[in-house]
Amino acid sequence: MSSTSSNNNSAPQHEPMSQFRVKHGELVAAGYTMTEISQLLGRPAFYVYDRQVIEQQVASFRQHIPGRIKLHYAVKANPYWPVVQHLKPLVDGFDVASQKEMLLALQSGMPVADISFAGPGKGDAELLSAIIAGVTLNVESVGELQRICALGAHSRNTPQVALRVNPAFELKASGMKMAGGAKPFGIDEEQVLELLTAIAEMPVKLRGFHIFCGSQNLKAEALIEAHQQTFALAAKLVAACPYRPEMINLGGGFGIPYFAGERRLDLTPVGQSLQSLLQQYDSELADIELVIELGRYLVAEAGLYACQVVDKKQSRGTTYLVCNGGLHHHLANSGNFGQVIRKNYPVAIANRMAQPELELVTIVGPLCTPLDILADRMTLPKAEVGDWVVVYQSGAYGPTASPQDFLGHPNVAEILV
Ligand SMILES: Cc1ncc(COP(=O)(O)O)c(C=O)c1O
């Protein structure tokens, strides 16, 4: 059982973390205990990703979202090579955020037509590399489009582009809003409409549009509203386009529950609404490939971060468990990756899952900073030195989103099981 964040039973609870099983009182991933995984790796702190849970998340998307809509994986969420390779046959494309991720996507064998490259501030070397490969560049500004045209003139290949549109609307209730108002991402909707007349004369192939509004959304109604606005905008763009686009990326934003009180996203109404939007815009969007791009929804639930208790101490009424891992391995769990007020992820003592004796503890890492918190005042099975602390919901934005070299402690290991 994962813990609650408080002693009080009426306090909000974390969603049950039943994606990982408990065997003889120990949490296991693909049948392995944390001790066994540590021995397998020869490392004391690690991320373990369960391939079956990744498959279940893809299956949940396929079950609820109409088959007409393709699924792309946003590699940034977890670029660990075995995870990328595992996802390759399960999804319809990859979205990348850098040249390094692009090379991973290409080497996975994903067809180049199904790889897109988004992100502001792409350098000339990155743009040229994508042009040579034939990867679709999601264009983030007019200046970037001009540089792509100039670079394309020196290449054998016509640059493949999609205009990333910053719509006038936003995705409400999102962990991260990436559209609406002034944004560094994409070209404002009004400017895109003007650009469409000029683009027919430019030495690029306009493949379509990318409309990405935000991420980490658990509210079906907010996603439905954004989809309604996205379809309406897509139809407007198609009508204004000098030729028929091949594809439209409808964005993503499907969230997963991290904190007490958050509930898993119900994809049933989201899928039903998409089905009716497909019918409503049937003729406007006929023959155009439609894509949803997801990162954390596919991988976050599949990951556990595990480290070991190296010290247990009391300080003026607080019991501390001090671990060999923390913020430098898992910045997001420490609350320093986009959270305004730090909240606890679901945490467990992996080798004491059935132990009835509980204790209120604060779990910290080895860094000499008060920011290095793994769990703040959580009631957990009473733990001792050598026990395994695990953090659930850790399969996305883990090692690559953490300052691993800060203070020079050992880096974290990873494994897909
Ligand atoms: C363009 C784009 N696509 C996909 C994602 C992935 O978001 P998530 O992991 O929340 O699905 C992001 C996140 O920032 C993004 O900016």
Ligand as a Chemical Component Dictionary entry (heavy atoms), coordinates in Angstrom:
data_LIG
# 
_chem_comp.id                   LIG 
_chem_comp.type                 NON-POLYMER 
_chem_comp.pdbx_formal_charge   0 
_chem_comp.three_letter_code    LIG 
# 
loop_
_chem_comp_atom.comp_id 
_chem_comp_atom.atom_id 
_chem_comp_atom.alt_atom_id 
_chem_comp_atom.type_symbol 
_chem_comp_atom.charge 
_chem_comp_atom.model_Cartn_x 
_chem_comp_atom.model_Cartn_y 
_chem_comp_atom.model_Cartn_z 
_chem_comp_atom.pdbx_ordinal 
LIG C1 C1 C 0 5.221 20.016 -27.331 1  
LIG C2 C2 C 0 5.078 19.052 -26.208 2  
LIG N1 N1 N 0 4.655 17.806 -26.472 3  
LIG C3 C3 C 0 4.514 16.898 -25.495 4  
LIG C4 C4 C 0 4.807 17.192 -24.186 5  
LIG C5 C5 C 0 4.679 16.113 -23.168 6  
LIG O1 O1 O 0 3.839 16.421 -22.122 7  
LIG P1 P1 P 0 3.334 15.280 -21.143 8  
LIG O2 O2 O 0 4.523 14.498 -20.705 9  
LIG O3 O3 O 0 2.673 15.988 -20.023 10 
LIG O4 O4 O 0 2.382 14.412 -21.921 11 
LIG C6 C6 C 0 5.247 18.477 -23.859 12 
LIG C7 C7 C 0 5.572 18.820 -22.482 13 
LIG O5 O5 O 0 6.069 19.844 -22.128 14 
LIG C8 C8 C 0 5.400 19.427 -24.919 15 
LIG O6 O6 O 0 5.860 20.653 -24.674 16 
# 
loop_
_chem_comp_bond.comp_id 
_chem_comp_bond.atom_id_1 
_chem_comp_bond.atom_id_2 
_chem_comp_bond.value_order 
_chem_comp_bond.pdbx_ordinal 
LIG C1 C2 SING 1  
LIG C2 N1 SING 2  
LIG C2 C8 DOUB 3  
LIG N1 C3 DOUB 4  
LIG C3 C4 SING 5  
LIG C4 C5 SING 6  
LIG C4 C6 DOUB 7  
LIG C5 O1 SING 8  
LIG O1 P1 SING 9  
LIG P1 O2 DOUB 10 
LIG P1 O3 SING 11 
LIG P1 O4 SING 12 
LIG C6 C7 SING 13 
LIG C6 C8 SING 14 
LIG C7 O5 DOUB 15 
LIG C8 O6 SING 16 
# 
